[in-house]
């Protein structure tokens, strides 16, 4: 039931890159983890090191499974000394809840699924802070990337205002109770009117995150991809014990057989999820996990898995677009550099 697009993907995409747009992403899941064993549970089930978090910090992480795959990726917010908020993908709420609950049998932390109680608006773009400052007594520009504050916003108290945007164009997110969402939405659009604010759908969210090379669960990562081969070694910390840590450490040491790479088409065409990646001898060597026509770069871009031996930046590959093999070049991320 979430809006995929309002006026069109390209127009919405460019609105976020140039000024300010608002995503209703209230379908995301939220879990509260609290109590003296809250951190111990989070350390066990997530790959990143949550012990580094101070109150007001957010952290990108993932839930590794026991078979070298990924249950989900998530954000972890440290709300209080013994209280954390985990934000998970909408389609995985039940799966993630069951996964955490299984491990919590050993920890007995306080767990609560509050997904149905909270709404989430992502206000994104270079004009987001300027457009929204009148709605809060908090200095929005003073919230660093991957930090958050609990403050007033649009006449509502105790709102979580965080800077963890998934678009690469700045801005922040608003977590509020469902009953306050409509008031906040209306006031956001009143405040942003002079800045050309527009509602943005999930299709543009996908093209925006792809231009930055951010992974999307279900496309670029899933239960058949490891954090190491997906390029998520930076959120996989072997300074602690977590689910499947030993096997993942071994994979990192021995180097994965395949890697998630980013590529740009050298000729006209649009790569799509599921298209084959082939080499110069017409051998299928991988598959496109995400692909689109980049609204900012005006060329076909995508990501996909290829053998590690073919994963170096500058390597030429081919994308099978229907009956034509279109040449492409592997590049270093991000595609969009602002």
Number of C-alpha atoms within 10 A of each C-alpha: 4 11 13 15 17 15 12 13 21 17 15 26 25 17 22 29 21 14 19 31 28 26 20 21 19 22 18 18 26 28 20 19 25 21 15 15 18 21 22 16 22 25 18 23 22 27 29 26 22 24 12 8 16 14 16 17 20 24 20 20 24 22 25 27 21 14 14 20 19 21 24 24 24 20 17 26 25 23 22 12 14 16 20 23 20 20 19 22 19 15 14 17 20 12 12 21 17 12 15 19 16 11 16 20 10 10 17 15 22 15 18 13 16 13 18 13 13 19 22 21 20 25 29 28 26 19 22 25 20 15 23 23 17 16 17 16 11 16 10 22 13 11 18 12 15 17 20 25 19 16 14 16 23 21 12 16 13 13 19 19 24 25 24 21 18 21 24 23 23 20 29 28 23 22 21 22 15 14 11 17 21 11 13 19 15 12 17 21 19 14 17 23 13 9 17 14 25 21 19 28 23 18 17 25 20 21 23 27 19 27 25 18 24 17 21 17 17 14 15 20 22 19 16 11 20 23 25 22 24 20 14 17 17 12 17 23 17 15 9 14 15 23 19 18 21 12 13 25 16 11 17 14 9 9 14 16 12 20 23 24 27 27 28 25 22 16 11 12 18 18 29 21 16 15 18 21 25 21 18 11 7 12 11 15 16 21 20 25 24 24 25 20 21 21 20 17 13 10 17 21 28 27 27 24 23 23 16 15 10 18 19 15 14 13 14 20 26 24 27 21 15 10 6 10 18 20 21 23 17 21 18 12 16 15 19 17 11 10
